[in-house]
């Protein structure tokens, strides 16, 4: 990668390249945030209408943010920003839409994932 940077050389860079780099940064960051917001509102809308089938709410809470992550990764947007913004927006809206048992199952599943990840990392 660094060899390709040295092949470009400073004499071949024009000011429009710097502007394109800055614009690309904002497109990647803001695109990931917009994708996260869209996914969060989709989860909020879906969990609002899952009262008859309560077991599906936790599934959507985990699957749709992961799909936002994958979509951002495929489209070369910031997948970390997408999933972080999705989680922040989801917390505000989804918490009131799901039942207490669904909230408990989500809570304990996240705790289990965190404990498993910590165990794998520090082995």
C-alpha positions in Angstrom: 0.0 0.0 0.0 2.8 2.4 0.9 4.5 1.6 -2.4 1.5 2.7 -4.3 1.4 6.0 -2.3 5.0 6.6 -3.2 4.3 5.9 -6.9 1.6 8.6 -6.9 4.2 11.2 -5.8 3.4 14.7 -4.5 3.9 16.2 -7.9 0.9 14.3 -9.2 -1.5 15.5 -6.5 -3.7 18.5 -7.3 -5.9 20.4 -4.9 -9.0 18.7 -6.2 -7.6 15.4 -4.8 -7.5 16.9 -1.3 -11.0 18.2 -1.6 -12.2 14.8 -2.9 -10.5 13.1 0.1 -12.3 15.4 2.6 -15.6 14.9 0.8 -15.1 11.1 0.7 -14.5 11.2 4.5 -17.8 12.9 5.2 -19.7 10.7 2.7 -18.4 7.6 4.4 -19.1 8.8 7.9 -22.5 10.4 7.3 -23.6 7.6 5.0 -22.9 5.1 7.8 -24.9 7.2 10.3 -27.8 7.6 7.9 -27.8 3.8 7.3 -27.8 3.2 11.1 -30.7 5.6 11.6 -32.8 3.9 8.9 -32.1 0.5 10.4 -33.0 1.7 13.9 -36.3 3.2 12.7 -37.0 0.0 10.9 -36.5 -2.1 14.0 -38.6 0.4 16.0 -41.4 0.1 13.5 -41.3 -3.7 13.4 -41.1 -4.1 17.2 -44.1 -1.8 17.6 -46.3 -4.4 15.8 -44.9 -7.6 17.2 -47.3 -7.9 20.1 -49.0 -11.1 18.8 -45.7 -12.8 18.2 -43.5 -11.5 21.0 -40.7 -14.0 20.4 -39.8 -12.3 17.1 -38.9 -8.9 18.7 -35.5 -10.0 20.1 -34.7 -11.6 16.8 -35.3 -8.4 14.9 -33.3 -6.4 17.6 -30.2 -8.5 16.7 -30.7 -9.2 13.0 -31.5 -5.8 11.6 -28.6 -3.9 13.1 -26.3 -6.7 11.9 -27.8 -6.3 8.4 -27.1 -2.5 8.7 -23.5 -3.4 9.5 -23.2 -5.7 6.6 -24.9 -3.3 4.2 -22.5 -0.5 5.3 -19.6 -2.8 4.8 -20.7 -3.9 1.3 -21.3 -0.3 0.2 -17.9 0.9 1.7 -19.6 3.1 4.3 -18.5 3.2 7.9 -20.0 0.0 9.4 -18.9 0.8 12.9 -20.7 4.2 12.8 -23.7 2.5 11.3 -24.1 -0.1 14.0 -23.2 2.4 16.8 -25.8 5.0 15.6 -28.3 2.2 15.1 -27.9 1.1 18.7 -28.1 4.6 20.1 -31.3 5.4 18.2 -32.8 1.9 18.9 -32.3 2.3 22.7 -34.7 5.3 22.7 -37.5 3.7 20.7 -37.3 0.0 21.0 -37.3 -0.2 24.8 -40.9 1.0 25.0 -42.0 -1.3 22.2 -41.0 -4.7 23.6 -42.3 -6.7 26.5 -40.5 -7.2 29.8 -39.6 -10.8 28.9 -38.2 -9.8 25.5 -36.2 -7.0 27.2 -34.8 -9.5 29.7 -33.9 -12.0 27.0 -32.1 -9.3 25.0 -30.3 -8.2 28.2 -29.1 -11.6 29.1 -28.1 -12.6 25.6 -26.0 -9.4 25.3 -24.4 -10.3 28.7 -23.6 -13.8 27.5 -22.1 -12.5 24.3 -20.0 -10.0 26.2 -18.8 -12.6 28.6 -17.9 -15.0 25.8 -16.1 -12.3 23.8 -14.1 -11.3 26.9 -13.2 -14.9 27.5 -12.0 -15.4 24.0 -10.0 -12.2 23.9 -8.2 -12.8 27.2 -7.4 -16.5 26.7 
